[in-house]
Amino acid sequence: IGNMKPKVTVYITNHNYGSYIEQAIQSVLGQSMQDFELIIIDDGSTDKSLKIIARYETLDNVFIILQENKGLNVSNNIALKQARGKYIMRLDADDFLDKHALELMVSVLEKKPELAIVFPDYYLVDNEGEIITQVRRHNFNKDVTLKDQPAHGACTMIRRKVLLKIGGYDETFNRQDGYDLWLNIINDYSIENVNLPLFYYRQHGKNLTKDEAQLLEARSNII
């Protein structure tokens, strides 16, 4: 690519999701909009992940970072430092995108320069990737007075210069990166929900958000 700037940087953070990561990577490579770079950050996996990731290292627009386990927000900031896209979005290694996700989210951000963040509705899927249900977000123009419903940390597309302006991610928290960001951004910038399910969020035993007590503790510390 040389120094051409892609429109979007997508980054995948992975820790031992070898059973799912290929589907995540392929869902990015198969996007209807191809003006992106993909950064894959492996956070100290000990499973078959590295073998799978290695298959993609020859692609021009794919960059691979292998590191010891540093946790989510450190990885988020590493991606932010490397990113060249106008917009940046994280995809978790156990989730995957709808084919039109990048195209649709980018078009909203391009039309509305005042927006800092767009995020879509999504499908909840099981281990096998079968749809359990569709999750609709609140309509931010109509229904939400208190911004009580933070965007998912994943599959939320953010204007990169805004993210740099607020200083990136707070590395004192190991989960709930979306919430910290949310509180930093909503006071000064506009956000918008795309009312279409554009990614598949896999629900299984290992999900970070499953652990309710730690999640709530992280949120109260952030506040």
C-alpha positions as CSV (number, residue, x, y, z in Angstrom):
1,I,0.0,0.0,0.0
2,G,2.9,2.4,0.6
3,N,1.7,5.4,2.4
4,M,-1.8,5.5,0.9
5,K,-4.3,6.2,3.7
6,P,-7.2,3.7,3.9
7,K,-10.6,5.0,4.8
8,V,-11.0,2.6,7.7
9,T,-8.7,0.7,10.0
10,V,-10.4,-2.4,11.3
11,Y,-8.5,-4.2,14.1
12,I,-9.1,-7.6,15.6
13,T,-7.9,-8.4,19.1
14,N,-7.5,-12.1,19.8
15,H,-6.7,-14.2,22.8
16,N,-7.2,-17.9,22.3
17,Y,-10.1,-17.6,20.0
18,G,-8.6,-20.0,17.4
19,S,-12.0,-21.7,16.8
20,Y,-13.6,-18.4,15.7
21,I,-10.9,-16.0,14.4
22,E,-10.9,-17.2,10.8
23,Q,-14.6,-16.3,10.5
24,A,-13.8,-12.8,11.9
25,I,-10.9,-12.2,9.5
26,Q,-12.9,-13.5,6.5
27,S,-15.8,-11.3,7.4
28,V,-13.5,-8.3,7.1
29,L,-11.7,-9.4,3.9
30,G,-15.1,-10.1,2.3
31,Q,-16.5,-6.5,2.8
32,S,-18.4,-4.8,0.0
33,M,-16.2,-1.8,0.7
34,Q,-12.5,-2.6,0.2
35,D,-10.9,0.6,1.3
36,F,-9.6,-0.6,4.6
37,E,-6.5,-1.9,6.4
38,L,-6.8,-4.8,8.9
39,I,-4.6,-5.0,12.0
40,I,-4.7,-8.4,13.8
41,I,-3.4,-8.2,17.3
42,D,-2.8,-11.5,19.0
43,D,-2.6,-11.0,22.8
44,G,-0.5,-14.0,23.8
45,S,-2.6,-16.9,22.5
46,T,-1.5,-20.4,23.3
47,D,-4.0,-22.2,21.0
48,K,-4.1,-22.7,17.2
49,S,-4.7,-18.9,16.6
50,L,-1.2,-18.1,15.5
51,K,-1.2,-20.8,12.8
52,I,-4.5,-19.3,11.4
53,I,-3.3,-15.7,11.6
54,A,0.0,-16.5,9.8
55,R,-2.0,-17.4,6.7
56,Y,-2.9,-13.8,6.2
57,E,0.5,-12.2,6.7
58,T,1.3,-11.9,3.0
59,L,-1.8,-9.7,2.2
60,D,-0.9,-6.1,1.5
61,N,-3.5,-4.5,3.7
62,V,-3.2,-6.9,6.6
63,F,-0.8,-6.2,9.5
64,I,-0.1,-8.6,12.3
65,I,1.1,-7.8,15.8
66,L,2.0,-10.6,18.2
67,Q,2.4,-9.6,21.8
68,E,2.4,-11.1,25.3
69,N,-0.9,-10.8,27.0
70,K,-1.5,-7.1,27.7
71,G,-5.3,-6.9,27.9
72,L,-7.9,-5.1,25.9
73,N,-7.3,-1.4,26.4
74,V,-3.6,-1.6,26.0
75,S,-4.3,-3.5,22.7
76,N,-6.8,-0.8,21.7
77,N,-4.2,1.9,22.1
78,I,-1.6,-0.1,20.2
79,A,-4.1,-0.4,17.3
80,L,-4.8,3.3,17.6
81,K,-1.0,4.1,17.3
82,Q,-0.7,1.9,14.2
83,A,-3.9,3.0,12.5
84,R,-3.9,5.1,9.3
85,G,-7.6,5.1,8.6
86,K,-9.9,8.1,8.9
87,Y,-12.1,5.9,10.9
88,I,-11.2,3.0,13.3
89,M,-13.3,0.0,14.4
90,R,-12.5,-3.0,16.6
91,L,-13.9,-6.4,15.8
92,D,-13.6,-9.1,18.5
93,A,-12.1,-12.3,17.3
94,D,-15.2,-14.3,18.2
95,D,-17.6,-12.0,16.4
96,F,-18.1,-11.4,12.6
97,L,-19.4,-8.7,10.3
98,D,-22.2,-8.4,7.9
99,K,-20.8,-7.9,4.3
100,H,-22.0,-4.3,4.1
101,A,-21.0,-3.2,7.6
102,L,-18.1,-1.0,6.7
103,E,-19.7,0.5,3.7
104,L,-22.9,1.5,5.6
105,M,-21.2,2.9,8.7
106,V,-18.6,4.9,6.6
107,S,-21.3,6.4,4.5
108,V,-23.1,7.8,7.6
109,L,-19.8,9.3,9.0
110,E,-18.9,10.8,5.6
111,K,-22.3,12.5,5.2
112,K,-22.2,13.9,8.8
113,P,-18.9,15.3,9.7
114,E,-20.2,16.3,13.2
115,L,-20.6,12.6,14.2
116,A,-17.8,11.0,16.2
117,I,-19.3,7.5,16.5
118,V,-21.7,5.3,14.6
119,F,-22.7,1.8,15.8
120,P,-25.2,-0.7,14.4
121,D,-27.8,-3.1,15.7
122,Y,-26.6,-6.7,15.8
123,Y,-27.5,-10.3,15.8
124,L,-26.8,-12.4,18.9
125,V,-25.5,-15.8,17.7
126,D,-24.5,-19.0,19.5
127,N,-21.3,-20.9,19.4
128,E,-22.0,-22.2,15.9
129,G,-22.8,-18.8,14.6
130,E,-26.6,-19.5,14.4
131,I,-28.8,-16.5,15.1
132,I,-30.5,-16.5,18.5
133,T,-32.1,-13.0,18.2
134,Q,-31.7,-9.6,16.8
135,V,-30.8,-6.8,19.2
136,R,-32.0,-3.3,18.4
137,R,-30.4,-0.3,20.0
138,H,-32.3,2.7,21.2
139,N,-32.9,5.4,18.7
140,F,-30.6,8.2,19.8
141,N,-32.5,10.9,18.0
142,K,-35.8,10.0,19.7
143,D,-35.7,7.7,22.7
144,V,-32.6,8.3,24.7
145,T,-32.4,11.2,27.1
146,L,-29.8,9.8,29.5
147,K,-27.2,8.2,27.3
148,D,-27.6,5.0,29.3
149,Q,-26.9,2.6,26.6
150,P,-23.3,2.7,25.5
151,A,-22.3,1.4,22.1
152,H,-20.6,-1.9,22.1
153,G,-16.8,-1.5,22.4
154,A,-16.7,-3.7,19.3
155,C,-18.1,-2.9,15.9
156,T,-18.4,0.8,16.8
157,M,-16.8,3.0,14.2
158,I,-15.1,6.0,15.5
159,R,-13.6,9.1,13.9
160,R,-9.9,8.5,14.6
161,K,-9.0,12.1,15.2
162,V,-11.6,12.3,17.9
163,L,-10.2,9.3,19.6
164,L,-6.7,10.8,19.5
165,K,-8.0,14.1,20.8
166,I,-9.5,12.4,24.0
167,G,-6.2,10.6,24.5
168,G,-7.2,7.1,23.4
169,Y,-8.3,4.4,25.9
170,D,-7.8,4.4,29.6
171,E,-5.5,1.5,30.3
172,T,-6.4,1.2,34.0
173,F,-9.5,-0.7,33.0
174,N,-9.3,-4.2,31.6
175,R,-12.9,-4.4,30.3
176,Q,-15.8,-2.1,29.4
177,D,-13.6,-0.1,27.0
178,G,-16.8,1.1,25.2
179,Y,-18.2,2.6,28.4
180,D,-15.1,4.7,29.2
181,L,-15.0,6.0,25.6
182,W,-18.7,6.6,25.7
183,L,-18.5,8.9,28.7
184,N,-15.6,10.8,27.2
185,I,-17.2,11.4,23.9
186,I,-21.0,11.9,24.4
187,N,-20.6,15.3,26.1
188,D,-18.8,16.9,23.3
189,Y,-19.7,15.0,20.1
190,S,-22.7,13.6,18.3
191,I,-23.3,9.8,17.9
192,E,-25.6,7.8,15.8
193,N,-27.1,4.4,15.7
194,V,-27.5,2.6,12.3
195,N,-30.7,0.7,12.7
196,L,-29.5,-2.3,10.9
197,P,-28.0,-5.5,12.3
198,L,-24.4,-5.3,10.9
199,F,-22.5,-7.7,13.0
200,Y,-22.9,-11.0,14.7
201,Y,-22.1,-11.0,18.4
202,R,-21.3,-14.5,19.7
203,Q,-22.6,-15.4,23.1
204,H,-20.7,-18.1,24.9
205,G,-19.1,-18.9,28.3
206,K,-15.9,-17.0,27.8
207,N,-17.4,-13.5,27.0
208,L,-15.9,-10.7,29.0
209,T,-19.3,-9.0,29.5
210,K,-20.8,-12.1,31.0
211,D,-19.1,-11.4,34.3
212,E,-21.7,-9.0,35.7
213,A,-20.1,-8.1,39.0
214,Q,-16.7,-7.2,37.5
215,L,-18.5,-5.3,34.7
216,L,-20.4,-3.2,37.1
217,E,-17.4,-2.6,39.2
218,A,-15.4,-1.4,36.2
219,R,-18.3,0.9,35.2
220,S,-18.5,2.5,38.7
221,N,-14.7,3.0,38.7
222,I,-14.9,4.7,35.3
223,I,-17.6,7.0,36.5
